[in-house]
């Protein structure tokens, strides 16, 4: 079974008929293309926690939304057709992500008078929320957009984001002598992006220490191994910034505090939870600590 929806990631969706799901010029969602381009991907946002489907027994995500590159959410219309034309998420934009046993996924809408209807893709490319059970037409495969997502294996630095205050935007995350992270004018710390379990990442300093977000304590880097407190979801925002969220232990976002410290305490993304990414060169030869130790839980 799959690992659930990749929160914050941009993905491609392909039907059982090997056609990609796309948004047409009029906003209608269809699947009649054999080739894929940069505009045929969707951003996945997990809105509610995971549960178990009472009918299939499969683990499901609760609810997700799909957002097009044109910043519109995919909505299920009254006739079951799909259209990416909504600015906000309501019941019509909520979908249930179901992991099937064969590695595919299915997407279900519960918006039509309480009916549970799966998205079904016909051979002619038509997609509608119309099926009451999962057969071939209700199965989809997905893949990450290789041009998005975290730059695994590369070195980066992070600066603050505030489009009304240039002083904040010019500041970067630096590391104090005690390992605590702080937003300030000191030279920005460089971090290596390391792949973690379940599409998460960890950030490692040039000294070989991983950033840890333990409870409501300020973020610090003083541990050699990456486990639960050191794993984060990399979320790409529509304005080009990124946000970082705990994978477990509260699932809170990194947030810049008034005193410049950074804590994983926010439940939503505002300016204080957004960061600009700068690609850097390797500051020193990597000291050779293992990029991934242990499991995702701690």
C-alpha positions as CSV (number, residue, x, y, z in Angstrom):
1,X,0.0,0.0,0.0
2,X,1.0,3.6,-0.6
3,X,2.3,6.1,2.0
4,X,-0.6,8.5,1.6
5,X,-0.8,11.8,-0.2
6,X,2.4,13.9,-0.6
7,X,1.4,17.1,1.2
8,X,2.7,20.2,-0.5
9,X,4.1,18.5,-3.5
10,X,3.3,19.0,-7.2
11,X,2.4,15.8,-8.9
12,X,1.3,14.3,-12.2
13,X,-1.7,12.0,-12.4
14,X,-2.1,9.3,-15.0
15,X,-5.2,7.2,-15.6
16,X,-5.6,3.4,-16.1
17,X,-5.6,4.2,-19.8
18,X,-2.1,5.7,-19.6
19,X,-3.4,9.3,-20.2
20,X,-2.4,12.3,-18.1
21,X,-4.9,14.3,-16.2
22,X,-4.8,17.9,-17.4
23,X,-6.7,21.2,-17.1
24,X,-8.0,22.5,-20.4
25,X,-8.1,26.1,-21.4
26,X,-11.7,26.4,-20.2
27,X,-10.8,25.0,-16.8
28,X,-12.3,21.5,-17.4
29,X,-10.3,18.6,-16.1
30,X,-9.8,15.7,-18.5
31,X,-7.4,12.9,-19.4
32,X,-6.8,12.6,-23.1
33,X,-3.1,13.4,-23.4
34,X,-0.3,10.8,-23.7
35,X,2.4,13.4,-23.2
36,X,2.9,15.6,-20.2
37,X,4.1,19.2,-19.9
38,X,4.8,21.6,-17.0
39,X,1.2,22.8,-16.8
40,X,-0.3,19.3,-16.3
41,X,0.5,19.0,-12.6
42,X,-1.4,19.6,-9.4
43,X,-0.4,20.7,-5.9
44,X,-1.6,18.3,-3.2
45,X,-2.7,19.8,0.1
46,X,-3.8,17.5,3.0
47,X,-6.6,19.1,4.9
48,X,-7.6,16.4,7.4
49,X,-6.0,13.4,9.0
50,X,-5.9,9.8,7.8
51,X,-8.6,7.2,8.5
52,X,-9.8,3.9,7.2
53,X,-12.4,3.6,4.4
54,X,-15.4,1.7,5.8
55,X,-16.2,0.1,2.5
56,X,-12.8,-1.0,1.2
57,X,-10.9,-1.2,4.4
58,X,-8.1,0.8,2.7
59,X,-6.2,3.6,4.5
60,X,-7.3,7.0,3.2
61,X,-6.1,10.5,3.7
62,X,-9.2,12.1,5.1
63,X,-9.5,15.0,2.6
64,X,-7.1,16.7,0.2
65,X,-7.4,19.4,-2.4
66,X,-5.8,19.6,-5.8
67,X,-4.7,23.0,-7.1
68,X,-3.7,23.8,-10.7
69,X,-0.7,25.8,-11.8
70,X,-3.2,28.7,-12.5
71,X,-3.9,28.8,-8.7
72,X,-7.4,27.4,-9.0
73,X,-8.7,24.4,-7.0
74,X,-10.3,21.5,-8.7
75,X,-14.0,21.3,-7.9
76,X,-16.6,18.6,-8.5
77,X,-19.6,20.1,-10.3
78,X,-23.2,19.0,-9.8
79,X,-23.1,16.7,-12.9
80,X,-19.9,15.1,-11.6
81,X,-17.6,16.8,-14.0
82,X,-14.4,18.4,-12.7
83,X,-13.3,22.0,-13.2
84,X,-10.3,24.0,-11.9
85,X,-12.0,27.3,-11.3
86,X,-12.3,27.9,-7.5
87,X,-10.2,30.3,-5.5
88,X,-11.0,28.7,-2.1
89,X,-11.7,25.2,-0.8
90,X,-15.2,24.2,0.3
91,X,-16.9,20.8,0.2
92,X,-16.9,20.7,-3.6
93,X,-13.1,20.9,-3.6
94,X,-12.5,18.2,-1.1
95,X,-11.3,14.8,-2.3
96,X,-10.5,11.6,-0.4
97,X,-7.2,10.0,-1.4
98,X,-7.4,6.2,-1.2
99,X,-4.3,4.0,-1.4
100,X,-5.1,0.8,-3.3
101,X,-3.4,-2.5,-2.7
102,X,-1.8,-2.5,-6.2
103,X,0.0,0.7,-5.7
104,X,-2.5,2.9,-7.5
105,X,-4.7,5.5,-5.9
106,X,-8.3,6.4,-6.2
107,X,-10.0,9.8,-5.5
108,X,-13.4,10.1,-4.0
109,X,-15.9,13.0,-3.7
110,X,-18.4,13.1,-0.9
111,X,-20.0,16.5,-1.9
112,X,-23.0,15.3,-3.9
113,X,-25.7,15.1,-1.3
114,X,-23.6,12.8,0.8
115,X,-23.0,10.3,-2.0
116,X,-19.5,8.7,-2.0
117,X,-18.5,8.8,-5.7
118,X,-15.1,7.9,-7.1
119,X,-13.5,9.9,-9.9
120,X,-13.7,7.7,-13.0
121,X,-11.7,8.3,-16.2
122,X,-13.2,7.0,-19.5
123,X,-11.1,5.9,-22.5
124,X,-12.2,9.1,-24.3
125,X,-10.6,11.3,-21.6
126,X,-13.8,12.2,-19.7
127,X,-13.4,12.3,-16.0
128,X,-16.4,12.4,-13.6
129,X,-17.2,11.7,-10.0
130,X,-19.7,8.9,-10.9
131,X,-18.5,5.5,-9.7
132,X,-19.7,3.9,-6.5
133,X,-16.9,1.4,-6.3
134,X,-13.3,1.1,-7.5
135,X,-12.6,-0.7,-10.8
136,X,-10.0,0.0,-13.5
137,X,-11.3,3.4,-14.5
138,X,-11.1,4.6,-10.9
139,X,-7.4,3.8,-10.5
140,X,-4.7,6.4,-11.0
141,X,-1.0,6.5,-10.7
142,X,1.0,9.5,-9.7
143,X,4.5,10.8,-9.8
144,X,6.4,13.9,-8.6
145,X,7.0,16.8,-10.9
146,X,10.9,16.5,-11.2
147,X,11.1,20.3,-11.6
148,X,9.6,20.9,-8.2
149,X,10.2,19.6,-4.7
150,X,13.2,19.8,-2.4
151,X,16.7,19.9,-4.0
152,X,17.9,16.7,-2.4
153,X,21.6,16.4,-2.1
154,X,22.2,20.1,-2.6
155,X,23.3,22.9,-0.2
156,X,20.9,25.8,0.4
157,X,20.5,28.8,2.6
158,X,17.1,30.2,3.8
159,X,16.1,33.9,4.1
160,X,13.0,35.4,5.5
161,X,10.0,36.5,3.5
162,X,8.2,39.8,4.0
163,X,7.1,41.8,0.9
164,X,6.6,44.9,3.1
165,X,9.8,44.9,5.0
166,X,13.1,44.7,3.0
167,X,15.1,44.4,6.2
168,X,13.4,41.1,7.0
169,X,13.6,39.8,3.5
170,X,17.4,40.4,3.4
171,X,18.0,38.5,6.6
172,X,18.9,34.8,6.6
173,X,18.9,31.9,9.0
174,X,22.2,31.8,10.9
175,X,23.4,29.4,13.6
176,X,24.4,30.7,17.0
177,X,27.4,29.2,19.0
178,X,25.0,27.0,20.9
179,X,23.5,25.5,17.8
180,X,20.2,27.5,18.0
181,X,18.9,28.9,14.7
182,X,18.3,32.6,14.5
183,X,17.0,35.0,11.8
184,X,19.5,37.8,11.5
185,X,22.1,39.6,9.5
186,X,24.9,37.2,10.4
187,X,26.3,35.1,7.5
188,X,23.6,32.6,6.5
189,X,24.1,29.0,7.5
190,X,24.2,26.5,4.7
191,X,22.3,23.3,4.9
192,X,22.4,20.1,3.0
193,X,19.0,18.8,1.9
194,X,18.8,15.1,2.9
195,X,16.1,12.7,1.8
196,X,14.1,11.2,4.6
197,X,11.4,8.6,4.8
198,X,7.9,9.2,3.3
199,X,8.9,12.1,1.0
200,X,10.2,14.1,4.0
201,X,13.6,15.8,4.2
202,X,16.1,16.7,6.9
203,X,18.6,19.6,6.9
204,X,22.2,19.0,7.9
205,X,24.8,21.7,8.7
206,X,28.3,21.7,7.4
207,X,29.4,20.3,10.8
208,X,27.2,17.2,10.3
209,X,24.4,18.2,12.7
210,X,20.7,17.9,11.8
211,X,18.2,20.6,12.6
212,X,15.8,19.5,15.3
213,X,12.3,20.9,16.1
214,X,11.5,19.5,19.5
215,X,8.2,20.7,20.9
216,X,8.0,24.5,21.2
217,X,11.7,24.9,21.7
218,X,13.7,27.1,19.3
219,X,15.1,25.1,16.4
220,X,18.7,24.0,16.9
221,X,21.3,21.7,15.3
222,X,23.1,19.5,17.8
223,X,22.2,15.9,16.9
224,X,24.0,13.5,14.5
225,X,21.2,11.3,13.4
226,X,17.9,12.3,11.6
227,X,14.8,10.8,13.1
228,X,11.3,12.1,13.9
229,X,12.2,15.5,15.4
230,X,14.6,16.1,12.5
231,X,12.2,15.3,9.6
232,X,10.1,17.9,7.8
233,X,7.7,18.3,4.9
234,X,9.0,20.6,2.2
235,X,6.0,22.7,1.0
236,X,6.2,24.9,-2.1
237,X,4.0,28.0,-1.9
238,X,2.4,29.6,-5.0
239,X,4.5,32.8,-4.5
240,X,7.8,30.9,-4.9
241,X,8.6,30.6,-1.3
242,X,8.7,27.4,0.8
243,X,7.5,26.4,4.2
244,X,8.7,23.6,6.4
245,X,6.5,21.5,8.6
246,X,7.1,18.8,11.2
247,X,6.3,15.3,9.9
248,X,5.2,14.2,13.3
249,X,5.0,15.4,16.9
250,X,2.4,18.2,16.2
251,X,2.9,18.8,12.5
252,X,3.6,22.5,13.1
253,X,5.2,24.9,10.7
254,X,8.6,26.6,11.2
255,X,7.8,30.2,12.3
256,X,10.1,33.2,12.8
257,X,9.4,34.7,16.2
258,X,9.7,38.4,17.1
259,X,13.0,37.9,18.8
260,X,14.4,36.2,15.7
261,X,14.4,32.7,17.0
262,X,12.6,30.0,14.9
263,X,10.1,27.6,16.4
264,X,7.8,24.9,14.9
265,X,4.7,26.3,16.5
266,X,2.4,27.6,13.7
267,X,-0.7,25.8,12.6
268,X,-1.0,27.8,9.3
269,X,1.2,29.6,6.8
270,X,1.5,33.3,7.0
271,X,4.5,35.6,6.1
272,X,6.4,34.4,9.2
273,X,6.3,30.8,8.0
274,X,7.6,31.5,4.5
275,X,11.3,31.3,3.4
276,X,13.2,32.0,0.2
277,X,15.6,29.3,-0.9
278,X,19.1,30.1,-2.2
279,X,21.1,27.4,-3.9
280,X,24.6,27.3,-2.5
281,X,27.9,25.6,-3.2
282,X,29.2,23.0,-0.7
283,X,30.8,25.1,2.0
284,X,33.3,22.4,3.1
285,X,33.8,18.7,2.1
286,X,30.9,16.7,3.6
287,X,32.4,15.2,6.8
288,X,30.8,11.8,6.0
289,X,28.1,11.4,8.6
290,X,25.3,9.2,7.4
291,X,22.6,11.1,5.5
292,X,19.9,9.0,7.0
293,X,19.9,7.2,10.3
294,X,17.0,5.5,12.0
295,X,13.4,5.6,11.1
296,X,10.9,8.4,10.7
297,X,9.6,8.0,14.3
298,X,11.4,8.7,17.5
